[in-house]
């Protein structure tokens, strides 16, 4: 990596932290700017974050498809959860569904988990990184067939994430292990 790229990457986080500090105080002043700059460099130096390797590459078409799918899911699931909340019938069956992911990437795990949590009606309650398993709480699960359908939806989500940011090996893995659904 060239020294210019290395220097630029080392400046991004402190500058973002400085901006956050100024926005938290709500005023632009020399004191807030200087304090934010000092904290922006001190916090990452004293509390370093572990490096997260993307392990793949960003594919613009895959990202656009993922964003479109996510927007559609947000609308549909919001309507379903709203309808369910207004229904006079109580929610009788919820479930926590364990799904073992196929890929071994922190980036894919994080994006899959966050996306699943942001979709109304689902919430990731635990992630086991040693087995790469997500545990998702899901509303209104009627039977074991529904549990398997939810498991496949999560695997399809993982495949969408891989097609957006995954490596070629991960793409081959999700394509090979595809069981059905919309992956």
C-alpha positions as CSV (number, residue, x, y, z in Angstrom):
1,X,0.0,0.0,0.0
2,X,1.4,3.4,-0.9
3,X,2.2,5.8,1.9
4,X,-0.4,8.3,0.6
5,X,-3.2,5.8,0.8
6,X,-2.0,4.6,4.2
7,X,-1.9,8.2,5.6
8,X,-5.3,9.0,4.2
9,X,-6.9,5.9,5.8
10,X,-5.3,6.8,9.1
11,X,-6.9,10.2,9.0
12,X,-10.5,9.2,8.1
13,X,-11.5,7.9,11.6
14,X,-10.0,10.8,13.6
15,X,-11.7,13.3,11.3
16,X,-15.0,11.5,11.7
17,X,-14.6,11.5,15.4
18,X,-13.7,15.2,15.4
19,X,-16.9,15.9,13.4
20,X,-19.0,13.8,15.8
21,X,-17.5,15.7,18.7
22,X,-18.4,19.1,17.2
23,X,-21.9,17.9,16.3
24,X,-22.5,16.6,19.8
25,X,-21.6,20.0,21.3
26,X,-23.7,21.7,18.6
27,X,-21.4,24.7,18.0
28,X,-18.4,25.3,15.8
29,X,-15.6,26.8,17.8
30,X,-11.8,26.7,17.8
31,X,-11.9,24.9,21.3
32,X,-14.4,22.3,20.0
33,X,-12.4,21.8,16.9
34,X,-9.1,21.4,18.8
35,X,-10.6,19.1,21.4
36,X,-12.3,17.0,18.8
37,X,-9.1,16.7,16.9
38,X,-7.2,15.6,20.0
39,X,-9.8,13.1,20.9
40,X,-10.1,11.9,17.3
41,X,-6.5,10.9,17.4
42,X,-6.3,9.8,21.1
43,X,-9.4,7.5,21.1
44,X,-8.2,5.2,18.2
45,X,-4.7,5.2,19.7
46,X,-5.8,4.2,23.2
47,X,-8.7,2.0,22.2
48,X,-7.8,0.4,18.8
49,X,-10.4,-1.5,16.9
50,X,-9.6,-4.9,15.5
51,X,-9.0,-4.9,11.7
52,X,-11.9,-6.3,9.8
53,X,-11.0,-7.6,6.4
54,X,-13.7,-7.3,3.7
55,X,-12.3,-10.5,2.1
56,X,-14.1,-9.7,-1.1
57,X,-14.8,-6.8,-3.3
58,X,-17.7,-4.4,-3.7
59,X,-19.8,-5.2,-6.7
60,X,-21.9,-2.2,-7.7
61,X,-24.7,-4.2,-9.4
62,X,-24.9,-6.6,-6.4
63,X,-25.1,-3.6,-4.0
64,X,-27.9,-2.0,-6.1
65,X,-29.8,-5.3,-6.1
66,X,-29.3,-5.7,-2.4
67,X,-30.5,-2.2,-1.6
68,X,-33.5,-2.6,-3.8
69,X,-34.4,-6.0,-2.2
70,X,-33.8,-4.5,1.3
71,X,-36.1,-1.5,0.5
72,X,-38.8,-3.8,-0.7
73,X,-38.5,-6.1,2.4
74,X,-38.7,-3.1,4.7
75,X,-42.0,-1.9,3.1
76,X,-43.5,-5.4,2.9
77,X,-42.5,-6.5,6.4
78,X,-43.6,-3.2,7.9
79,X,-47.0,-3.6,6.4
80,X,-47.2,-7.2,7.6
81,X,-46.1,-6.3,11.2
82,X,-48.5,-3.4,11.3
83,X,-51.4,-5.5,10.0
84,X,-50.5,-8.2,12.6
85,X,-50.4,-5.5,15.4
86,X,-53.9,-4.3,14.5
87,X,-55.3,-7.8,14.1
88,X,-57.7,-8.9,16.9
89,X,-56.1,-12.3,16.9
90,X,-53.1,-12.6,19.3
91,X,-49.7,-13.7,18.1
92,X,-49.6,-17.3,19.2
93,X,-46.3,-18.7,18.1
94,X,-43.0,-17.0,17.9
95,X,-39.7,-18.8,17.4
96,X,-36.0,-18.4,17.7
97,X,-34.5,-19.9,14.6
98,X,-30.8,-21.0,14.4
99,X,-29.2,-20.6,11.0
100,X,-25.7,-21.7,10.3
101,X,-24.1,-19.4,7.7
102,X,-22.1,-20.9,4.9
103,X,-19.4,-18.2,4.7
104,X,-16.7,-17.4,7.2
105,X,-16.4,-13.6,6.8
106,X,-16.8,-11.0,9.5
107,X,-18.1,-8.5,6.9
108,X,-20.8,-10.8,5.5
109,X,-21.8,-11.9,9.1
110,X,-22.1,-8.3,10.2
111,X,-24.1,-7.1,7.2
112,X,-26.4,-10.2,7.3
113,X,-27.0,-9.7,11.0
114,X,-27.7,-6.0,10.8
115,X,-30.0,-6.4,7.8
116,X,-32.0,-9.2,9.4
117,X,-32.3,-7.1,12.6
118,X,-33.5,-4.0,10.6
119,X,-36.3,-5.9,8.9
120,X,-39.5,-5.6,11.0
121,X,-40.6,-8.9,12.6
122,X,-37.1,-10.3,13.0
123,X,-34.4,-9.7,15.5
124,X,-31.0,-11.4,15.8
125,X,-30.7,-12.3,19.5
126,X,-27.4,-14.0,19.4
127,X,-24.5,-14.7,17.1
128,X,-22.1,-17.6,17.7
129,X,-19.0,-16.7,15.8
130,X,-17.2,-20.0,16.4
131,X,-19.9,-21.9,14.5
132,X,-21.0,-18.9,12.4
133,X,-24.6,-19.3,13.6
134,X,-27.3,-16.6,13.8
135,X,-30.2,-17.0,16.2
136,X,-33.1,-14.9,15.0
137,X,-36.4,-14.3,16.9
138,X,-39.2,-14.3,14.4
139,X,-42.9,-13.3,14.9
140,X,-45.8,-15.5,14.1
141,X,-44.3,-18.8,13.2
142,X,-47.0,-21.4,12.7
143,X,-45.1,-24.7,12.2
144,X,-41.8,-26.4,11.3
145,X,-42.3,-25.7,7.6
146,X,-42.3,-22.0,8.5
147,X,-39.1,-22.4,10.5
148,X,-37.4,-24.0,7.5
149,X,-38.7,-21.2,5.2
150,X,-37.3,-18.6,7.6
151,X,-33.9,-20.5,7.6
152,X,-33.9,-20.4,3.8
153,X,-34.7,-16.7,3.8
154,X,-31.7,-16.0,6.0
155,X,-29.5,-18.1,3.8
156,X,-30.9,-16.2,0.7
157,X,-30.0,-12.9,2.5
158,X,-26.5,-14.2,3.1
159,X,-26.2,-15.0,-0.6
160,X,-27.4,-11.5,-1.5
161,X,-24.8,-9.9,0.8
162,X,-22.1,-12.2,-0.7
163,X,-23.2,-11.1,-4.2
164,X,-22.8,-7.4,-3.1
165,X,-19.5,-7.6,-1.1
166,X,-18.2,-11.2,-1.1
167,X,-15.2,-12.9,-2.6
168,X,-15.2,-15.1,-5.6
169,X,-14.8,-18.2,-3.4
170,X,-17.8,-17.1,-1.3
171,X,-19.8,-16.6,-4.5
172,X,-19.0,-20.1,-5.5
173,X,-19.9,-21.4,-2.0
174,X,-23.4,-19.8,-1.9
175,X,-24.1,-20.8,-5.5
176,X,-23.1,-24.4,-4.8
177,X,-25.0,-24.7,-1.5
178,X,-28.1,-23.0,-2.9
179,X,-31.1,-25.2,-1.8
180,X,-33.8,-23.1,-3.4
181,X,-35.6,-19.9,-2.8
182,X,-34.5,-16.6,-4.2
183,X,-30.8,-16.7,-3.6
